Amino acid sequence: MRKMWRTYRNVLNSYPDATLSEKLLIITRFLELPVRDIDRWIGENDTIMELGCGRGVLANILVALSPGRSVYGVDLSAGRIARALTSLKENSRIEFHVANVVDPSLYHLQQKFDIVLVSELLCLLSPGDQETVLKKASDILIPGGRLIIKDYVTRPRYKYFLFWLETNFLHYVVNWTGRIAVKLGKLGRHLQKIQTMFGVRDAVTVLSRENISALLIEKGWSVLSSTLPSKGFWPHCLLVCERSGADRTEEK
Ligand SMILES: C[S@@+](CC[C@H](N)C(=O)[O-])C[C@H]1O[C@@H](n2cnc3c(N)ncnc32)[C@H](O)[C@@H]1O
């Protein structure tokens, strides 16, 4: 527990220029992400490709937990990558690049990785793009490498309901207040800051765990483990896969 808090403090300190709203976002990442569950599947010296790394918080956490790891993170948003880059120290074992995860050239990298990590990205992609990512991910894995997927699913029901409320209902309320805010001058700018602080999510499509597993198997993956980590308010699902072989799914 102490190690985790020390890690969190270090990672927060890696973003010295973060605004209050960004700090809140980083803290909510700490509180929400099932980091321990993800960490246990990654070796101490593993190389990791993180697809959709955002501001690099998860990449920084994983390297802070095991400094022998290295991460190559990519994200579509130049703004988030710019923020992620500010977190890097000299001789850092982390790299961040702007890239679209459906761009085929991303999968022609010379370097191969022990782990491809896809955290909270699938739910943002169209079905066609999800298929592309799941198909191409094995091209950048070493033989025996693992694909780790952390996403939102439709179970347990009460968590899914809370998540649905946040992503749909709040999305509209906050958008609406944002539009009014534009007309309110200075007060409006404060309202907009609060709006950003609570982060309006992009549109998400939540699949069931069974659907994600079926998609993985269809794309040639064996699901080694499929769990619903209980951390936080949201309905997390963590799937760990290897390129097809025997299906030894451990379901909890
Ligand atoms: C919810 S964030 C997850 C960040 C990080 N993986 C984590 O778990 O903390 C999802 C990220 O995926 C990125 N993203 C969405 N579509 C993408 C695409 N086609 N290519 C690359 N990144 C994408 C978004 O810009 C966003 O930063």
The ligand as a Gaussian input file, in Angstrom:
#p B3LYP/6-31G(d) Opt

LIG

0 1
 C       -9.539000       7.426000     -21.689000
 S       -7.963000       7.795000     -22.402000
 C       -7.002000       6.478000     -21.710000
 C       -5.612000       6.932000     -21.362000
 C       -4.740000       5.849000     -20.742000
 N       -4.641000       4.684000     -21.609000
 C       -5.261000       5.438000     -19.394000
 O       -5.815000       4.339000     -19.251000
 O       -5.125000       6.224000     -18.454000
 C       -8.195000       7.240000     -24.069000
 C       -7.165000       7.852000     -25.022000
 O       -7.291000       7.215000     -26.292000
 C       -6.979000       8.189000     -27.268000
 N       -7.484000       7.756000     -28.582000
 C       -8.772000       7.672000     -29.007000
 N       -8.823000       7.240000     -30.278000
 C       -7.530000       7.042000     -30.670000
 C       -6.916000       6.616000     -31.880000
 N       -7.655000       6.283000     -32.966000
 N       -5.558000       6.541000     -31.928000
 C       -4.812000       6.856000     -30.850000
 N       -5.332000       7.263000     -29.675000
 C       -6.682000       7.371000     -29.590000
 C       -7.622000       9.462000     -26.758000
 O       -7.004000      10.595000     -27.347000
 C       -7.386000       9.336000     -25.261000
 O       -6.243000      10.043000     -24.865000

